[in-house]
């Protein structure tokens, strides 16, 4: 299937507005880089009209991790999705991700908790991953406080957030129960060794190899560490017993090869895993829904997976 018309049109508009005298990407400061991506705010769309509350949970070093709970007002023993935001671990995109999560929460009818982990380069990796794990561990072990059913805990994330969810899922084994993980357009191998879908990836005009390279330089981690499973779950040597997984990936995601490779690896390890490819879309379709409006909203796709796994199939034994 070709790239969706709305995405093709939008990419053409952005390309036409490029300043030929702009500072080269590799010379930008992190503040300039963040400012350059701020235009996404204009395209995320409106949040769903549902209840939410902002609070925090403790990290291992005493830091208070901000979280937002959607559908906080529904009854006790609710299923819950803990969601990690897509931000490359460097962008301040919590509110954009939260709007996307409000749509997931509205469509699924469960509590959705968005974790605002700390970002690089101010906090070098793996601070973000540790925040993600600590938040999930605290929430799962304080079920009564959050009014959730700890046996119906779903981990989810988008882009770098999917990376975080996969890492937390792997770390959670024998620590706390995860019913399901749902991963959207994730990066699972920071060495970028998988390139099977390069012909599809080149259609994505936002998430380019140059952007990925710049982001990775902000992590405060030597590139020779990127094959550590704490950063790249693709290199986890023991993937047995991983929670049942749904990998959702846009057909023209700039890192589609990552999702495809991780899907195969989870499958080969004997895990229950399914893959959903959303035709015609690119990496940022969910976060820029107001402009990239063709085809299903990935938030709705995620909500349907939640309904299928939690309400139809119950829990996995």
ROZALO-256527 format. One record per residue (C-alpha): residue number from 1; y, z, x. Coordinates in pm, whole numbers, always signed. Example, Ala and Ser with C-alpha at 12.3 -4.5 7.8 and 13.67 -1.06 7.14 Angstrom:
2
num|y|z|x
1|-450|+780|+1230
2|-106|+714|+1367
This chain:
317
num|y|z|x
1|+0|+0|+0
2|+351|-76|+135
3|+619|+182|+197
4|+774|+296|-130
5|+1091|+98|-221
6|+1310|+409|-243
7|+1207|+515|+107
8|+1258|+167|+252
9|+1604|+145|+93
10|+1705|+489|+216
11|+1592|+423|+572
12|+1791|+99|+571
13|+2102|+283|+453
14|+2067|+547|+725
15|+2012|+280|+993
16|+2326|+97|+880
17|+2531|+414|+925
18|+2416|+484|+1280
19|+2696|+528|+1533
20|+2619|+321|+1845
21|+2836|+559|+2049
22|+2655|+873|+1937
23|+2528|+1116|+2199
24|+2169|+1030|+2296
25|+1912|+1256|+2131
26|+1782|+1402|+2456
27|+2136|+1518|+2546
28|+2203|+1707|+2223
29|+2227|+2085|+2220
30|+2008|+2261|+1966
31|+2315|+2336|+1752
32|+2413|+1968|+1753
33|+2057|+1870|+1666
34|+2051|+2114|+1375
35|+2386|+1991|+1251
36|+2258|+1634|+1259
37|+1976|+1714|+1020
38|+2191|+1913|+776
39|+2237|+1607|+553
40|+1890|+1677|+411
41|+2056|+1949|+202
42|+2213|+1674|-10
43|+1878|+1522|-102
44|+1642|+1809|-173
45|+1732|+1829|-542
46|+1775|+2127|-772
47|+1553|+2436|-762
48|+1326|+2510|-1054
49|+1470|+2757|-1303
50|+1231|+3042|-1233
51|+1267|+3403|-1127
52|+1266|+3500|-760
53|+1346|+3796|-540
54|+1430|+3819|-169
55|+1276|+4098|+36
56|+1112|+4143|+376
57|+791|+4250|+551
58|+743|+4398|+900
59|+646|+4205|+1211
60|+447|+4359|+1495
61|+762|+4415|+1702
62|+949|+4587|+1421
63|+1147|+4282|+1311
64|+1187|+4253|+934
65|+1065|+3906|+829
66|+1261|+3772|+530
67|+1047|+3643|+243
68|+1125|+3499|-99
69|+890|+3559|-390
70|+894|+3306|-675
71|+755|+3408|-1014
72|+803|+3767|-903
73|+823|+3873|-1268
74|+475|+3765|-1376
75|+205|+4028|-1427
76|-2|+4210|-1169
77|-310|+4055|-1008
78|-151|+3712|-986
79|-292|+3451|-752
80|-46|+3394|-469
81|+41|+3119|-227
82|+198|+3226|+102
83|+395|+2923|+217
84|+531|+2846|+564
85|+834|+2616|+583
86|+857|+2277|+745
87|+1126|+2300|+1010
88|+973|+2190|+1341
89|+995|+2561|+1428
90|+1358|+2489|+1522
91|+1554|+2381|+1212
92|+1716|+2628|+973
93|+1560|+2472|+664
94|+1443|+2779|+476
95|+1649|+2708|+163
96|+1528|+2348|+146
97|+1168|+2462|+171
98|+1235|+2735|-83
99|+1357|+2478|-336
100|+1036|+2282|-283
101|+837|+2602|-332
102|+1020|+2678|-655
103|+878|+2350|-787
104|+529|+2447|-669
105|+563|+2787|-835
106|+689|+2643|-1163
107|+413|+2382|-1184
108|+130|+2612|-1074
109|+234|+2925|-1262
110|+146|+3160|-975
111|+348|+3366|-731
112|+465|+3171|-427
113|+595|+3365|-127
114|+799|+3171|+130
115|+803|+3320|+480
116|+1120|+3279|+686
117|+971|+3312|+1035
118|+1191|+3325|+1343
119|+1278|+2998|+1515
120|+1282|+2854|+1866
121|+1454|+2827|+2106
122|+1613|+3164|+2025
123|+1263|+3304|+1978
124|+1015|+3104|+2187
125|+673|+3025|+2042
126|+441|+3184|+1945
127|+690|+3418|+1776
128|+690|+3196|+1465
129|+310|+3199|+1443
130|+293|+3576|+1491
131|+554|+3624|+1217
132|+344|+3402|+992
133|+28|+3599|+1060
134|+196|+3939|+1030
135|+354|+3845|+696
136|+22|+3725|+552
137|-165|+4027|+682
138|+91|+4268|+535
139|+101|+4094|+196
140|-277|+4074|+169
141|-320|+4443|+252
142|-41|+4556|+15
143|-160|+4369|-291
144|-47|+4634|-536
145|+306|+4631|-393
146|+332|+4255|-452
147|+134|+4246|-778
148|-120|+3999|-643
149|-495|+3952|-639
150|-594|+3964|-268
151|-906|+3759|-351
152|-687|+3474|-473
153|-463|+3431|-171
154|-378|+3076|-71
155|-211|+2979|+257
156|+5|+2669|+256
157|+267|+2495|+460
158|+454|+2176|+528
159|+483|+2008|+870
160|+524|+2289|+1126
161|+453|+2521|+835
162|+114|+2355|+794
163|+57|+2419|+1164
164|+141|+2785|+1104
165|-85|+2807|+797
166|-377|+2655|+988
167|-330|+2898|+1276
168|-303|+3196|+1039
169|-615|+3078|+854
170|-808|+3063|+1181
171|-682|+3406|+1287
172|-754|+3557|+946
173|-1132|+3520|+972
174|-1288|+3868|+947
175|-935|+4012|+907
176|-836|+3934|+547
177|-958|+3699|+276
178|-810|+3352|+226
179|-931|+3165|-81
180|-788|+2827|+18
181|-548|+2659|+258
182|-333|+2364|+150
183|-169|+2175|+435
184|+98|+1907|+387
185|+192|+1658|+660
186|+99|+1901|+934
187|+104|+1891|+1312
188|-219|+2033|+1454
189|-209|+1905|+1812
190|+116|+1938|+2005
191|-27|+1720|+2282
192|-15|+1434|+2027
193|-345|+1299|+2159
194|-446|+1140|+1827
195|-295|+798|+1755
196|-539|+630|+1516
197|-274|+581|+1246
198|+12|+468|+1468
199|+63|+149|+1270
200|+134|+360|+961
201|+344|+619|+1145
202|+594|+366|+1275
203|+722|+314|+919
204|+861|+668|+918
205|+1218|+637|+1044
206|+1292|+1011|+1057
207|+995|+1170|+1230
208|+978|+952|+1540
209|+810|+1014|+1878
210|+1154|+1075|+2028
211|+1234|+1344|+1771
212|+895|+1508|+1827
213|+948|+1511|+2203
214|+1291|+1672|+2167
215|+1159|+1940|+1933
216|+868|+2029|+2159
217|+1110|+2084|+2448
218|+1278|+2361|+2248
219|+969|+2581|+2221
220|+998|+2767|+2550
221|+637|+2680|+2622
222|+505|+2479|+2914
223|+346|+2155|+2787
224|+21|+2248|+2960
225|-6|+2533|+2706
226|+1|+2300|+2405
227|-377|+2269|+2405
228|-406|+2644|+2339
229|-538|+2692|+1980
230|-256|+2940|+1921
231|-23|+2639|+1922
232|-259|+2354|+1837
233|-539|+2452|+1595
234|-704|+2115|+1660
235|-828|+2264|+1989
236|-989|+2570|+1829
237|-1341|+2575|+1976
238|-1493|+2759|+1681
239|-1385|+2620|+1346
240|-1680|+2756|+1152
241|-1597|+2974|+856
242|-1247|+2835|+808
243|-1125|+2881|+447
244|-1179|+2584|+215
245|-905|+2336|+297
246|-709|+2062|+127
247|-519|+1836|+362
248|-239|+1646|+186
249|-77|+1369|+387
250|+174|+1096|+313
251|+42|+747|+382
252|+327|+673|+625
253|+381|+1022|+764
254|+515|+998|+1119
255|+228|+1223|+1231
256|-47|+1107|+994
257|-293|+1083|+1284
258|-272|+1462|+1312
259|-386|+1523|+955
260|-663|+1266|+980
261|-795|+1410|+1307
262|-786|+1771|+1186
263|-960|+1671|+863
264|-1243|+1512|+1062
265|-1272|+1812|+1291
266|-1290|+2060|+1004
267|-1545|+1840|+830
268|-1758|+1812|+1144
269|-1762|+2192|+1174
270|-1923|+2215|+832
271|-1623|+2340|+637
272|-1537|+2261|+276
273|-1245|+2022|+316
274|-1085|+1749|+110
275|-808|+1503|+189
276|-541|+1364|-41
277|-337|+1066|+83
278|-14|+1012|-114
279|+54|+636|-118
280|+381|+491|+5
281|+542|+817|+116
282|+668|+949|+451
283|+696|+1287|+620
284|+1002|+1417|+436
285|+938|+1299|+81
286|+897|+1650|-62
287|+1209|+1783|+114
288|+1422|+1480|+19
289|+1293|+1426|-333
290|+1636|+1333|-471
291|+1639|+1017|-257
292|+1269|+956|-184
293|+1173|+962|-549
294|+890|+708|-582
295|+540|+830|-655
296|+424|+1185|-722
297|+624|+1481|-597
298|+411|+1641|-320
299|+505|+1978|-471
300|+329|+1870|-791
301|+27|+1752|-590
302|+5|+2093|-422
303|+41|+2269|-759
304|-248|+2066|-900
305|-468|+2165|-607
306|-379|+2529|-674
307|-475|+2494|-1040
308|-802|+2323|-952
309|-903|+2579|-692
310|-781|+2902|-852
311|-809|+2847|-1223
312|-1099|+2603|-1252
313|-1329|+2681|-964
314|-1235|+3045|-928
315|-1321|+3182|-586
316|-1551|+3064|-310
317|-1854|+3274|-227
